[in-house]
Amino acid sequence: MTASADAVPAVVLARVPAGAPTPEDLALVELPRHRLGAGQVRVRVTTLSLDPYQRSTLGGRHLGDAPVGLGDVLPGRSVGEVVESRDPGVAVGRRVLAETGWRAEAVVDGAAVTPVQVPPGVPASAALGALGMPGLMAYAAHVRHLRPTAGATVVIGAATGGVGSVAGQLARLAGARTVGIVGSDEKAALATGPLGYDVAVRRGPSLADELARACPDRIDGYLHLGDQDTLDVVLEQLAVGARVSLAGLMDQYNGGAPTRLRAGAVMAARAEVHGMVVYDHGDLAAEHAQRVGDLLASGALVAPEDRYAGLDRAALAFARLMGGHTVGKVVVDV
């Protein structure tokens, strides 16, 4: 789906979701095509990133950001190509990262775009995943919060998602024993197969027993990307001196009750608990890109993607993402 001379396809908020979003909460519309001002560029979107944080913007709960209003284009980052430029520093034909929102084409300031840089043989879409914001979050949690050592037991929530899949592989490469929490047999197979987890356990009523069997020496590190029930189970099985990184609150994004910590379990474990906000770790960006880029190029780290074709599929892809039905980093080829 592409822009015409006068109109640009875009996805807007049709209604504020009640709980997990459905495709009907979003609408595909055509918006007027804007002229370029001085210093601006026109970016034709090739691949759009879908991320869980976008759900919290629909209710105005994302780190104080203004809420997305009815009829507003959803926010989002894309890989795209510059097709028109009034910025002498940005050439037509350059492949860039830009905050385009969910649309086929966007006019943005030239100073706000970043050249896409991925190693040879690595797809450009990795700049939205393992080499992008999700990958930086995983890397920062790994080196600053979890700090796994050889033989430690590290548990990763949402173990096959855009953040969890990178974090789990980094922990494994550091010599840790890795346990992935997943929501389906398909995800369990991915976790213990290409992603290299030692064990995968299923969320649900039997999680406490499965996790206890998988972690007989208890849990030294935990990256939380899940729901309240999962957090409760894990905190009760922390080892003394455990480290916890709170990186994602999926149920809260979907309008659930505020997430609570079991303070007694944290105290008994003398645990460190960190809040992960990726924007605090921009100083690690170059290190992350070099380290993870080298691992991707060598094949030591893999980056699964759940791809959808067409902007008209973005609403369905988002509903599947927020319902826990996607595998890997979710992207839409526009």
Helices and strands as residue ranges (DSSP letters): E 7-13, G 23-25, E 26-32, E 40-49, H 53-57, E 77-85, E 95-99, E 105-109, G 110-112, E 114-115, G 124-128, H 133-140, I 141-146, E 153-156, H 164-173, E 177-182, H 185-192, E 199-202, H 207-214, E 219-224, H 228-235, E 238-246, H 250-253, H 263-269, E 272-275, G 278-284, H 285-298, E 305-309, G 311-313, H 314-322, E 329-333
